[in-house]
C-alpha cells in the first residue's frame, strides 16, 4: 500500500470508528462508591489552642505562635479558640489565614464561648448576632466549623425551655452559616448537653446538614443516661469535631484505643483534636499526647 492509500484508509477508519479500541467501561456505580466512602474512616490529628491556655492567657503565646506550634507538632489541623483571637478585623484574620496557608496547616475550626441557653429574649438575639459575627470571621479565616455551647438551665426554667431556646438560635444561625458552607457544632460541655439523649433530640429538631455535635469525649458521665462510651458512640454519627483528653470529668481514665475503634467503626471523617487540661506543663505534656493521637489515627484511619 502506497502512502496516499494508507492515509485514505486511516481517514476512513477515524471517521467510522473502525480500528478503535473497545468502548470504555461504564462509569463506576456512584451509589456503591458513596457507600464505600461513607464506611471508610478518615481520622486526622489536631490540637486546640485551649491546650496552651496558660501561655495564651498570660500573653506568653500569641495565636500566631500557636499556629506555628501546630506545625512543629506535626498535626494536620489546629483549632483556634476565639478567646485569644485578638481581633475580628479582616486584615488580622487574613494574616492568620496566610500564616496557616504558608505553613500548610489547616484551621480545623474556631471555638467560641457563646451559650444558647438564655432565658431573656434580648440576650438570645445578642447570642445569635455574636454567632453570625464569628461565622463571618471563620469565613475570612478559611475554616468551615464553629464550636458553640448550650449551657446550664437557669433557675426557674425547664429543660424543655432550654432545649427549645437552643434549637431556635441554632436554626437561625445555621441558616446564616450554611450559606457560607460553615458547620456549627454544639459541644457536650455541660448543662443540658451533658446527656447524649438531649443532644440527639436537639439534632433531630434542628435537622440541618450544617449543624452537628462538637463531640468532647470527656464530658459524658456514667449514670441514668447510660455508660459514657455508649453515649459517645450514640453521638458519633453527628460528630463534626472531636476534642480529646485522656480522662473523664470525674477523673476516670479513658480507653483511647476503644474510643478510636468506635469512631473508625462508624466511618468518622474529621479531626481528633487534643484539648489538654492536665497539671503537667503544656510544653512537655502536649507533644506526648499528640504523639499518641497521631499513632491512633494512623492505626485506625485510611487517611
ChimeraX commands (.cxc) that place a marker at each C-alpha (Angstrom):
marker #1 position 0.00,0.00,0.00 radius 0.5
marker #1 position 1.42,3.37,-1.01 radius 0.5
marker #1 position 1.44,6.37,1.31 radius 0.5
marker #1 position -1.65,8.01,-0.23 radius 0.5
marker #1 position -3.81,4.88,0.08 radius 0.5
marker #1 position -2.58,4.35,3.63 radius 0.5
marker #1 position -3.66,7.88,4.64 radius 0.5
marker #1 position -7.04,7.45,2.91 radius 0.5
marker #1 position -7.62,4.18,4.81 radius 0.5
marker #1 position -6.64,5.83,8.08 radius 0.5
marker #1 position -9.06,8.71,7.46 radius 0.5
marker #1 position -11.92,6.30,6.79 radius 0.5
marker #1 position -11.10,4.37,9.99 radius 0.5
marker #1 position -11.16,7.54,12.06 radius 0.5
marker #1 position -14.45,8.68,10.52 radius 0.5
marker #1 position -16.20,5.35,11.03 radius 0.5
marker #1 position -14.59,4.39,14.31 radius 0.5
marker #1 position -13.02,1.31,12.75 radius 0.5
marker #1 position -9.79,0.23,14.36 radius 0.5
marker #1 position -10.55,2.00,17.67 radius 0.5
marker #1 position -10.11,0.25,20.99 radius 0.5
marker #1 position -13.13,-1.27,22.68 radius 0.5
marker #1 position -15.50,1.25,24.32 radius 0.5
marker #1 position -14.54,2.35,27.83 radius 0.5
marker #1 position -16.33,0.51,30.61 radius 0.5
marker #1 position -19.33,2.29,32.11 radius 0.5
marker #1 position -18.74,4.80,34.88 radius 0.5
marker #1 position -18.44,3.41,38.38 radius 0.5
marker #1 position -21.65,2.92,40.28 radius 0.5
marker #1 position -21.90,6.17,42.23 radius 0.5
marker #1 position -24.13,4.66,44.90 radius 0.5
marker #1 position -21.66,1.86,45.57 radius 0.5
marker #1 position -18.75,4.31,45.61 radius 0.5
marker #1 position -20.59,6.57,48.05 radius 0.5
marker #1 position -21.24,3.61,50.31 radius 0.5
marker #1 position -17.57,2.63,50.26 radius 0.5
marker #1 position -16.51,6.18,51.05 radius 0.5
marker #1 position -19.06,6.51,53.85 radius 0.5
marker #1 position -17.74,3.46,55.65 radius 0.5
marker #1 position -14.05,4.41,55.42 radius 0.5
marker #1 position -12.78,6.38,58.44 radius 0.5
marker #1 position -10.54,9.42,57.94 radius 0.5
marker #1 position -9.15,10.44,61.31 radius 0.5
marker #1 position -6.87,13.47,61.45 radius 0.5
marker #1 position -4.66,14.64,64.30 radius 0.5
marker #1 position -5.33,18.09,65.66 radius 0.5
marker #1 position -4.65,20.41,68.56 radius 0.5
marker #1 position -6.89,23.01,70.20 radius 0.5
marker #1 position -5.44,26.36,71.16 radius 0.5
marker #1 position -7.04,25.77,74.56 radius 0.5
marker #1 position -4.31,23.17,75.17 radius 0.5
marker #1 position -1.93,26.12,75.65 radius 0.5
marker #1 position -4.38,28.30,77.57 radius 0.5
marker #1 position -1.96,29.13,80.42 radius 0.5
marker #1 position 0.51,30.58,77.93 radius 0.5
marker #1 position -2.17,32.34,75.91 radius 0.5
marker #1 position -3.87,33.78,79.00 radius 0.5
marker #1 position -0.58,35.20,80.28 radius 0.5
marker #1 position 0.43,36.65,76.89 radius 0.5
marker #1 position 3.39,34.28,76.68 radius 0.5
marker #1 position 2.00,32.94,73.42 radius 0.5
marker #1 position 0.07,34.58,70.58 radius 0.5
marker #1 position -2.29,32.90,68.17 radius 0.5
marker #1 position 0.44,33.16,65.56 radius 0.5
marker #1 position 2.77,31.32,67.95 radius 0.5
marker #1 position 0.17,28.61,68.44 radius 0.5
marker #1 position -0.26,28.09,64.70 radius 0.5
marker #1 position 3.49,27.62,64.36 radius 0.5
marker #1 position 3.43,25.28,67.36 radius 0.5
marker #1 position 0.92,23.17,65.46 radius 0.5
marker #1 position 3.37,22.97,62.56 radius 0.5
marker #1 position 6.11,21.90,64.97 radius 0.5
marker #1 position 3.84,19.22,66.48 radius 0.5
marker #1 position 3.13,17.87,63.00 radius 0.5
marker #1 position -0.65,17.89,63.38 radius 0.5
marker #1 position -2.97,18.08,60.40 radius 0.5
marker #1 position -5.01,20.95,61.82 radius 0.5
marker #1 position -5.29,23.47,64.63 radius 0.5
marker #1 position -8.47,24.65,66.32 radius 0.5
marker #1 position -8.38,28.39,67.06 radius 0.5
marker #1 position -10.06,29.31,70.36 radius 0.5
marker #1 position -11.74,32.67,69.91 radius 0.5
marker #1 position -10.84,33.87,73.42 radius 0.5
marker #1 position -7.30,34.58,72.17 radius 0.5
marker #1 position -8.06,35.78,68.66 radius 0.5
marker #1 position -7.27,39.39,69.40 radius 0.5
marker #1 position -9.49,40.92,66.72 radius 0.5
marker #1 position -12.05,40.19,64.03 radius 0.5
marker #1 position -10.52,42.90,61.88 radius 0.5
marker #1 position -10.30,41.50,58.33 radius 0.5
marker #1 position -6.60,42.34,57.92 radius 0.5
marker #1 position -5.68,40.48,61.11 radius 0.5
marker #1 position -7.77,37.43,60.19 radius 0.5
marker #1 position -6.34,37.33,56.68 radius 0.5
marker #1 position -2.86,37.49,58.21 radius 0.5
marker #1 position -3.61,34.41,60.33 radius 0.5
marker #1 position -5.03,32.63,57.30 radius 0.5
marker #1 position -1.92,33.43,55.27 radius 0.5
marker #1 position 0.32,32.14,58.06 radius 0.5
marker #1 position -1.57,28.85,58.12 radius 0.5
marker #1 position -1.51,28.54,54.34 radius 0.5
marker #1 position 2.19,29.35,54.13 radius 0.5
marker #1 position 2.92,26.57,56.62 radius 0.5
marker #1 position 0.38,24.08,55.22 radius 0.5
marker #1 position -1.58,23.73,58.45 radius 0.5
marker #1 position -5.36,23.67,58.22 radius 0.5
marker #1 position -7.64,25.58,60.57 radius 0.5
marker #1 position -9.95,22.79,61.66 radius 0.5
marker #1 position -12.34,25.28,63.21 radius 0.5
marker #1 position -12.99,28.12,65.61 radius 0.5
marker #1 position -14.20,27.59,69.20 radius 0.5
marker #1 position -16.35,30.40,70.57 radius 0.5
marker #1 position -17.87,30.80,74.02 radius 0.5
marker #1 position -21.42,31.73,73.01 radius 0.5
marker #1 position -24.07,29.88,75.05 radius 0.5
marker #1 position -27.55,29.40,73.62 radius 0.5
marker #1 position -29.41,28.70,76.87 radius 0.5
marker #1 position -30.62,32.22,77.66 radius 0.5
marker #1 position -33.94,32.97,79.35 radius 0.5
marker #1 position -34.01,36.56,78.13 radius 0.5
marker #1 position -35.20,37.04,74.54 radius 0.5
marker #1 position -32.93,40.06,74.08 radius 0.5
marker #1 position -29.92,38.06,75.22 radius 0.5
marker #1 position -30.81,35.27,72.80 radius 0.5
marker #1 position -30.87,37.82,69.99 radius 0.5
marker #1 position -27.41,39.02,71.05 radius 0.5
marker #1 position -26.07,35.46,71.04 radius 0.5
marker #1 position -27.39,34.93,67.53 radius 0.5
marker #1 position -25.64,38.09,66.32 radius 0.5
marker #1 position -22.44,37.02,68.08 radius 0.5
marker #1 position -22.50,33.65,66.30 radius 0.5
marker #1 position -23.09,35.42,62.98 radius 0.5
marker #1 position -20.10,37.67,63.67 radius 0.5
marker #1 position -17.90,34.63,64.16 radius 0.5
marker #1 position -19.34,32.99,61.06 radius 0.5
marker #1 position -18.04,35.95,59.08 radius 0.5
marker #1 position -14.67,35.75,60.85 radius 0.5
marker #1 position -14.44,31.99,60.27 radius 0.5
marker #1 position -15.18,32.52,56.60 radius 0.5
marker #1 position -12.30,35.00,56.34 radius 0.5
marker #1 position -10.00,32.55,58.10 radius 0.5
marker #1 position -10.84,29.88,55.55 radius 0.5
marker #1 position -12.20,27.47,58.17 radius 0.5
marker #1 position -15.53,25.66,57.99 radius 0.5
marker #1 position -16.50,24.81,61.57 radius 0.5
marker #1 position -17.52,26.71,64.72 radius 0.5
marker #1 position -17.92,25.27,68.21 radius 0.5
marker #1 position -20.77,26.73,70.30 radius 0.5
marker #1 position -22.11,25.97,73.78 radius 0.5
marker #1 position -25.64,25.42,75.05 radius 0.5
marker #1 position -25.35,25.86,78.82 radius 0.5
marker #1 position -26.93,25.26,82.21 radius 0.5
marker #1 position -30.65,25.62,82.75 radius 0.5
marker #1 position -31.28,28.89,84.63 radius 0.5
marker #1 position -33.25,28.86,87.86 radius 0.5
marker #1 position -36.99,28.77,87.23 radius 0.5
marker #1 position -36.66,27.38,83.70 radius 0.5
marker #1 position -37.21,23.82,82.46 radius 0.5
marker #1 position -35.04,21.52,80.38 radius 0.5
marker #1 position -37.62,21.75,77.60 radius 0.5
marker #1 position -37.37,25.53,77.52 radius 0.5
marker #1 position -33.56,25.36,77.41 radius 0.5
marker #1 position -33.67,22.85,74.57 radius 0.5
marker #1 position -36.08,24.98,72.55 radius 0.5
marker #1 position -34.03,28.16,73.08 radius 0.5
marker #1 position -31.02,26.30,71.74 radius 0.5
marker #1 position -32.93,24.93,68.77 radius 0.5
marker #1 position -34.35,28.35,67.85 radius 0.5
marker #1 position -30.96,30.07,67.95 radius 0.5
marker #1 position -29.17,27.26,66.14 radius 0.5
marker #1 position -31.76,27.08,63.36 radius 0.5
marker #1 position -31.36,30.78,62.64 radius 0.5
marker #1 position -27.58,30.63,62.99 radius 0.5
marker #1 position -27.36,27.61,60.71 radius 0.5
marker #1 position -29.45,29.35,58.04 radius 0.5
marker #1 position -26.74,32.04,58.08 radius 0.5
marker #1 position -23.68,29.77,58.33 radius 0.5
marker #1 position -24.89,27.23,55.79 radius 0.5
marker #1 position -24.83,29.84,53.02 radius 0.5
marker #1 position -21.09,30.09,53.63 radius 0.5
marker #1 position -20.53,26.36,53.94 radius 0.5
marker #1 position -19.77,26.63,57.65 radius 0.5
marker #1 position -21.00,23.99,60.09 radius 0.5
marker #1 position -21.94,24.73,63.71 radius 0.5
marker #1 position -21.10,22.09,66.30 radius 0.5
marker #1 position -22.79,22.14,69.71 radius 0.5
marker #1 position -20.37,20.87,72.33 radius 0.5
marker #1 position -21.44,18.41,75.02 radius 0.5
marker #1 position -19.81,20.69,77.55 radius 0.5
marker #1 position -22.27,20.52,80.43 radius 0.5
marker #1 position -25.75,21.59,81.37 radius 0.5
marker #1 position -28.40,20.22,79.03 radius 0.5
marker #1 position -25.84,18.83,76.58 radius 0.5
marker #1 position -24.04,16.52,79.02 radius 0.5
marker #1 position -26.52,13.78,78.12 radius 0.5
marker #1 position -26.45,12.13,74.71 radius 0.5
marker #1 position -30.24,11.73,74.53 radius 0.5
marker #1 position -30.72,15.50,74.88 radius 0.5
marker #1 position -28.07,16.24,72.24 radius 0.5
marker #1 position -29.71,13.83,69.84 radius 0.5
marker #1 position -33.11,15.44,70.42 radius 0.5
marker #1 position -31.60,18.85,69.64 radius 0.5
marker #1 position -30.10,17.45,66.42 radius 0.5
marker #1 position -33.47,15.95,65.47 radius 0.5
marker #1 position -35.27,19.27,65.92 radius 0.5
marker #1 position -32.70,21.40,64.11 radius 0.5
marker #1 position -32.45,18.86,61.27 radius 0.5
marker #1 position -29.77,20.65,59.25 radius 0.5
marker #1 position -26.67,19.30,57.49 radius 0.5
marker #1 position -24.84,22.36,58.81 radius 0.5
marker #1 position -25.42,21.56,62.49 radius 0.5
marker #1 position -23.77,18.76,64.42 radius 0.5
marker #1 position -22.06,17.85,67.67 radius 0.5
marker #1 position -18.65,19.11,68.70 radius 0.5
marker #1 position -18.02,15.83,70.48 radius 0.5
marker #1 position -15.83,16.16,73.56 radius 0.5
marker #1 position -15.34,12.57,74.67 radius 0.5
marker #1 position -14.70,13.54,78.31 radius 0.5
marker #1 position -17.97,15.07,79.47 radius 0.5
marker #1 position -20.38,12.12,79.47 radius 0.5
marker #1 position -20.62,10.57,82.92 radius 0.5
marker #1 position -21.96,7.17,83.89 radius 0.5
marker #1 position -25.45,7.36,85.36 radius 0.5
marker #1 position -29.11,7.21,84.34 radius 0.5
marker #1 position -28.22,8.49,80.85 radius 0.5
marker #1 position -26.02,5.45,80.26 radius 0.5
marker #1 position -22.42,4.35,80.02 radius 0.5
marker #1 position -20.16,7.19,78.77 radius 0.5
marker #1 position -18.75,5.07,75.92 radius 0.5
marker #1 position -22.29,4.25,74.79 radius 0.5
marker #1 position -23.16,7.95,74.84 radius 0.5
marker #1 position -20.05,8.81,72.83 radius 0.5
marker #1 position -20.95,6.19,70.24 radius 0.5
marker #1 position -24.55,7.41,70.01 radius 0.5
marker #1 position -23.30,10.89,69.07 radius 0.5
marker #1 position -20.62,9.88,66.55 radius 0.5
marker #1 position -22.99,9.97,63.54 radius 0.5
marker #1 position -23.50,13.70,64.27 radius 0.5
marker #1 position -19.89,14.49,65.22 radius 0.5
marker #1 position -18.41,17.47,63.40 radius 0.5
marker #1 position -15.26,17.80,65.52 radius 0.5
marker #1 position -13.80,15.73,68.35 radius 0.5
marker #1 position -11.99,17.01,71.43 radius 0.5
marker #1 position -9.67,14.56,73.12 radius 0.5
marker #1 position -8.47,14.28,76.70 radius 0.5
marker #1 position -7.29,11.17,78.49 radius 0.5
marker #1 position -9.76,11.21,81.39 radius 0.5
marker #1 position -13.45,11.78,82.03 radius 0.5
marker #1 position -14.61,14.74,84.10 radius 0.5
marker #1 position -14.70,12.59,87.23 radius 0.5
marker #1 position -11.03,11.67,86.76 radius 0.5
marker #1 position -11.60,8.16,85.36 radius 0.5
marker #1 position -9.00,7.32,82.67 radius 0.5
marker #1 position -10.35,7.00,79.13 radius 0.5
marker #1 position -9.51,3.99,76.98 radius 0.5
marker #1 position -8.47,5.99,73.91 radius 0.5
marker #1 position -7.92,2.90,71.77 radius 0.5
marker #1 position -11.53,1.91,72.44 radius 0.5
marker #1 position -12.67,5.43,71.52 radius 0.5
marker #1 position -10.76,5.37,68.23 radius 0.5
marker #1 position -12.29,1.99,67.36 radius 0.5
marker #1 position -15.76,3.42,67.90 radius 0.5
marker #1 position -15.06,6.35,65.57 radius 0.5
marker #1 position -13.45,4.09,62.96 radius 0.5
marker #1 position -16.35,1.63,63.06 radius 0.5
marker #1 position -18.75,4.48,62.27 radius 0.5
marker #1 position -16.63,5.77,59.37 radius 0.5
marker #1 position -16.00,9.10,61.08 radius 0.5
marker #1 position -14.18,11.69,59.00 radius 0.5
marker #1 position -12.71,14.56,60.89 radius 0.5
marker #1 position -10.28,15.86,63.47 radius 0.5
marker #1 position -9.32,14.20,66.74 radius 0.5
marker #1 position -8.04,17.34,68.43 radius 0.5
marker #1 position -6.23,17.38,71.73 radius 0.5
marker #1 position -7.71,19.70,74.36 radius 0.5
marker #1 position -5.13,19.34,77.10 radius 0.5
marker #1 position -6.09,20.33,80.66 radius 0.5
marker #1 position -3.62,18.38,82.79 radius 0.5
marker #1 position -1.26,19.53,85.56 radius 0.5
marker #1 position 1.97,18.93,83.65 radius 0.5
marker #1 position 3.33,21.91,81.74 radius 0.5
marker #1 position 1.86,22.12,78.26 radius 0.5
marker #1 position 5.24,22.37,76.58 radius 0.5
marker #1 position 6.15,18.87,77.68 radius 0.5
marker #1 position 2.73,17.24,78.03 radius 0.5
marker #1 position 1.13,18.26,74.73 radius 0.5
marker #1 position 3.79,16.73,72.42 radius 0.5
marker #1 position 3.48,13.38,74.24 radius 0.5
marker #1 position -0.30,13.30,73.93 radius 0.5
marker #1 position -0.20,14.46,70.32 radius 0.5
marker #1 position 2.17,11.58,69.54 radius 0.5
marker #1 position -0.44,9.17,70.97 radius 0.5
marker #1 position -3.21,10.76,68.92 radius 0.5
marker #1 position -1.15,10.57,65.73 radius 0.5
marker #1 position -0.40,6.92,66.37 radius 0.5
marker #1 position -4.07,6.06,66.87 radius 0.5
marker #1 position -5.08,7.98,63.73 radius 0.5
marker #1 position -2.54,6.01,61.72 radius 0.5
marker #1 position -3.73,2.75,63.28 radius 0.5
marker #1 position -7.43,3.21,62.56 radius 0.5
marker #1 position -7.64,5.56,59.57 radius 0.5
marker #1 position -7.37,5.27,55.81 radius 0.5
marker #1 position -6.25,8.93,55.63 radius 0.5
marker link #1:1,2 radius 0.2
marker link #1:2,3 radius 0.2
marker link #1:3,4 radius 0.2
marker link #1:4,5 radius 0.2
marker link #1:5,6 radius 0.2
marker link #1:6,7 radius 0.2
marker link #1:7,8 radius 0.2
marker link #1:8,9 radius 0.2
marker link #1:9,10 radius 0.2
marker link #1:10,11 radius 0.2
marker link #1:11,12 radius 0.2
marker link #1:12,13 radius 0.2
marker link #1:13,14 radius 0.2
marker link #1:14,15 radius 0.2
marker link #1:15,16 radius 0.2
marker link #1:16,17 radius 0.2
marker link #1:17,18 radius 0.2
marker link #1:18,19 radius 0.2
marker link #1:19,20 radius 0.2
marker link #1:20,21 radius 0.2
marker link #1:21,22 radius 0.2
marker link #1:22,23 radius 0.2
marker link #1:23,24 radius 0.2
marker link #1:24,25 radius 0.2
marker link #1:25,26 radius 0.2
marker link #1:26,27 radius 0.2
marker link #1:27,28 radius 0.2
marker link #1:28,29 radius 0.2
marker link #1:29,30 radius 0.2
marker link #1:30,31 radius 0.2
marker link #1:31,32 radius 0.2
marker link #1:32,33 radius 0.2
marker link #1:33,34 radius 0.2
marker link #1:34,35 radius 0.2
marker link #1:35,36 radius 0.2
marker link #1:36,37 radius 0.2
marker link #1:37,38 radius 0.2
marker link #1:38,39 radius 0.2
marker link #1:39,40 radius 0.2
marker link #1:40,41 radius 0.2
marker link #1:41,42 radius 0.2
marker link #1:42,43 radius 0.2
marker link #1:43,44 radius 0.2
marker link #1:44,45 radius 0.2
marker link #1:45,46 radius 0.2
marker link #1:46,47 radius 0.2
marker link #1:47,48 radius 0.2
marker link #1:48,49 radius 0.2
marker link #1:49,50 radius 0.2
marker link #1:50,51 radius 0.2
marker link #1:51,52 radius 0.2
marker link #1:52,53 radius 0.2
marker link #1:53,54 radius 0.2
marker link #1:54,55 radius 0.2
marker link #1:55,56 radius 0.2
marker link #1:56,57 radius 0.2
marker link #1:57,58 radius 0.2
marker link #1:58,59 radius 0.2
marker link #1:59,60 radius 0.2
marker link #1:60,61 radius 0.2
marker link #1:61,62 radius 0.2
marker link #1:62,63 radius 0.2
marker link #1:63,64 radius 0.2
marker link #1:64,65 radius 0.2
marker link #1:65,66 radius 0.2
marker link #1:66,67 radius 0.2
marker link #1:67,68 radius 0.2
marker link #1:68,69 radius 0.2
marker link #1:69,70 radius 0.2
marker link #1:70,71 radius 0.2
marker link #1:71,72 radius 0.2
marker link #1:72,73 radius 0.2
marker link #1:73,74 radius 0.2
marker link #1:74,75 radius 0.2
marker link #1:75,76 radius 0.2
marker link #1:76,77 radius 0.2
marker link #1:77,78 radius 0.2
marker link #1:78,79 radius 0.2
marker link #1:79,80 radius 0.2
marker link #1:80,81 radius 0.2
marker link #1:81,82 radius 0.2
marker link #1:82,83 radius 0.2
marker link #1:83,84 radius 0.2
marker link #1:84,85 radius 0.2
marker link #1:85,86 radius 0.2
marker link #1:86,87 radius 0.2
marker link #1:87,88 radius 0.2
marker link #1:88,89 radius 0.2
marker link #1:89,90 radius 0.2
marker link #1:90,91 radius 0.2
marker link #1:91,92 radius 0.2
marker link #1:92,93 radius 0.2
marker link #1:93,94 radius 0.2
marker link #1:94,95 radius 0.2
marker link #1:95,96 radius 0.2
marker link #1:96,97 radius 0.2
marker link #1:97,98 radius 0.2
marker link #1:98,99 radius 0.2
marker link #1:99,100 radius 0.2
marker link #1:100,101 radius 0.2
marker link #1:101,102 radius 0.2
marker link #1:102,103 radius 0.2
marker link #1:103,104 radius 0.2
marker link #1:104,105 radius 0.2
marker link #1:105,106 radius 0.2
marker link #1:106,107 radius 0.2
marker link #1:107,108 radius 0.2
marker link #1:108,109 radius 0.2
marker link #1:109,110 radius 0.2
marker link #1:110,111 radius 0.2
marker link #1:111,112 radius 0.2
marker link #1:112,113 radius 0.2
marker link #1:113,114 radius 0.2
marker link #1:114,115 radius 0.2
marker link #1:115,116 radius 0.2
marker link #1:116,117 radius 0.2
marker link #1:117,118 radius 0.2
marker link #1:118,119 radius 0.2
marker link #1:119,120 radius 0.2
marker link #1:120,121 radius 0.2
marker link #1:121,122 radius 0.2
marker link #1:122,123 radius 0.2
marker link #1:123,124 radius 0.2
marker link #1:124,125 radius 0.2
marker link #1:125,126 radius 0.2
marker link #1:126,127 radius 0.2
marker link #1:127,128 radius 0.2
marker link #1:128,129 radius 0.2
marker link #1:129,130 radius 0.2
marker link #1:130,131 radius 0.2
marker link #1:131,132 radius 0.2
marker link #1:132,133 radius 0.2
marker link #1:133,134 radius 0.2
marker link #1:134,135 radius 0.2
marker link #1:135,136 radius 0.2
marker link #1:136,137 radius 0.2
marker link #1:137,138 radius 0.2
marker link #1:138,139 radius 0.2
marker link #1:139,140 radius 0.2
marker link #1:140,141 radius 0.2
marker link #1:141,142 radius 0.2
marker link #1:142,143 radius 0.2
marker link #1:143,144 radius 0.2
marker link #1:144,145 radius 0.2
marker link #1:145,146 radius 0.2
marker link #1:146,147 radius 0.2
marker link #1:147,148 radius 0.2
marker link #1:148,149 radius 0.2
marker link #1:149,150 radius 0.2
marker link #1:150,151 radius 0.2
marker link #1:151,152 radius 0.2
marker link #1:152,153 radius 0.2
marker link #1:153,154 radius 0.2
marker link #1:154,155 radius 0.2
marker link #1:155,156 radius 0.2
marker link #1:156,157 radius 0.2
marker link #1:157,158 radius 0.2
marker link #1:158,159 radius 0.2
marker link #1:159,160 radius 0.2
marker link #1:160,161 radius 0.2
marker link #1:161,162 radius 0.2
marker link #1:162,163 radius 0.2
marker link #1:163,164 radius 0.2
marker link #1:164,165 radius 0.2
marker link #1:165,166 radius 0.2
marker link #1:166,167 radius 0.2
marker link #1:167,168 radius 0.2
marker link #1:168,169 radius 0.2
marker link #1:169,170 radius 0.2
marker link #1:170,171 radius 0.2
marker link #1:171,172 radius 0.2
marker link #1:172,173 radius 0.2
marker link #1:173,174 radius 0.2
marker link #1:174,175 radius 0.2
marker link #1:175,176 radius 0.2
marker link #1:176,177 radius 0.2
marker link #1:177,178 radius 0.2
marker link #1:178,179 radius 0.2
marker link #1:179,180 radius 0.2
marker link #1:180,181 radius 0.2
marker link #1:181,182 radius 0.2
marker link #1:182,183 radius 0.2
marker link #1:183,184 radius 0.2
marker link #1:184,185 radius 0.2
marker link #1:185,186 radius 0.2
marker link #1:186,187 radius 0.2
marker link #1:187,188 radius 0.2
marker link #1:188,189 radius 0.2
marker link #1:189,190 radius 0.2
marker link #1:190,191 radius 0.2
marker link #1:191,192 radius 0.2
marker link #1:192,193 radius 0.2
marker link #1:193,194 radius 0.2
marker link #1:194,195 radius 0.2
marker link #1:195,196 radius 0.2
marker link #1:196,197 radius 0.2
marker link #1:197,198 radius 0.2
marker link #1:198,199 radius 0.2
marker link #1:199,200 radius 0.2
marker link #1:200,201 radius 0.2
marker link #1:201,202 radius 0.2
marker link #1:202,203 radius 0.2
marker link #1:203,204 radius 0.2
marker link #1:204,205 radius 0.2
marker link #1:205,206 radius 0.2
marker link #1:206,207 radius 0.2
marker link #1:207,208 radius 0.2
marker link #1:208,209 radius 0.2
marker link #1:209,210 radius 0.2
marker link #1:210,211 radius 0.2
marker link #1:211,212 radius 0.2
marker link #1:212,213 radius 0.2
marker link #1:213,214 radius 0.2
marker link #1:214,215 radius 0.2
marker link #1:215,216 radius 0.2
marker link #1:216,217 radius 0.2
marker link #1:217,218 radius 0.2
marker link #1:218,219 radius 0.2
marker link #1:219,220 radius 0.2
marker link #1:220,221 radius 0.2
marker link #1:221,222 radius 0.2
marker link #1:222,223 radius 0.2
marker link #1:223,224 radius 0.2
marker link #1:224,225 radius 0.2
marker link #1:225,226 radius 0.2
marker link #1:226,227 radius 0.2
marker link #1:227,228 radius 0.2
marker link #1:228,229 radius 0.2
marker link #1:229,230 radius 0.2
marker link #1:230,231 radius 0.2
marker link #1:231,232 radius 0.2
marker link #1:232,233 radius 0.2
marker link #1:233,234 radius 0.2
marker link #1:234,235 radius 0.2
marker link #1:235,236 radius 0.2
marker link #1:236,237 radius 0.2
marker link #1:237,238 radius 0.2
marker link #1:238,239 radius 0.2
marker link #1:239,240 radius 0.2
marker link #1:240,241 radius 0.2
marker link #1:241,242 radius 0.2
marker link #1:242,243 radius 0.2
marker link #1:243,244 radius 0.2
marker link #1:244,245 radius 0.2
marker link #1:245,246 radius 0.2
marker link #1:246,247 radius 0.2
marker link #1:247,248 radius 0.2
marker link #1:248,249 radius 0.2
marker link #1:249,250 radius 0.2
marker link #1:250,251 radius 0.2
marker link #1:251,252 radius 0.2
marker link #1:252,253 radius 0.2
marker link #1:253,254 radius 0.2
marker link #1:254,255 radius 0.2
marker link #1:255,256 radius 0.2
marker link #1:256,257 radius 0.2
marker link #1:257,258 radius 0.2
marker link #1:258,259 radius 0.2
marker link #1:259,260 radius 0.2
marker link #1:260,261 radius 0.2
marker link #1:261,262 radius 0.2
marker link #1:262,263 radius 0.2
marker link #1:263,264 radius 0.2
marker link #1:264,265 radius 0.2
marker link #1:265,266 radius 0.2
marker link #1:266,267 radius 0.2
marker link #1:267,268 radius 0.2
marker link #1:268,269 radius 0.2
marker link #1:269,270 radius 0.2
marker link #1:270,271 radius 0.2
marker link #1:271,272 radius 0.2
marker link #1:272,273 radius 0.2
marker link #1:273,274 radius 0.2
marker link #1:274,275 radius 0.2
marker link #1:275,276 radius 0.2
marker link #1:276,277 radius 0.2
marker link #1:277,278 radius 0.2
marker link #1:278,279 radius 0.2
marker link #1:279,280 radius 0.2
marker link #1:280,281 radius 0.2
marker link #1:281,282 radius 0.2
marker link #1:282,283 radius 0.2
marker link #1:283,284 radius 0.2
marker link #1:284,285 radius 0.2
marker link #1:285,286 radius 0.2
marker link #1:286,287 radius 0.2
marker link #1:287,288 radius 0.2
marker link #1:288,289 radius 0.2
marker link #1:289,290 radius 0.2
marker link #1:290,291 radius 0.2
marker link #1:291,292 radius 0.2
marker link #1:292,293 radius 0.2
marker link #1:293,294 radius 0.2
marker link #1:294,295 radius 0.2
marker link #1:295,296 radius 0.2
marker link #1:296,297 radius 0.2
marker link #1:297,298 radius 0.2
marker link #1:298,299 radius 0.2
marker link #1:299,300 radius 0.2
marker link #1:300,301 radius 0.2
marker link #1:301,302 radius 0.2
marker link #1:302,303 radius 0.2
view
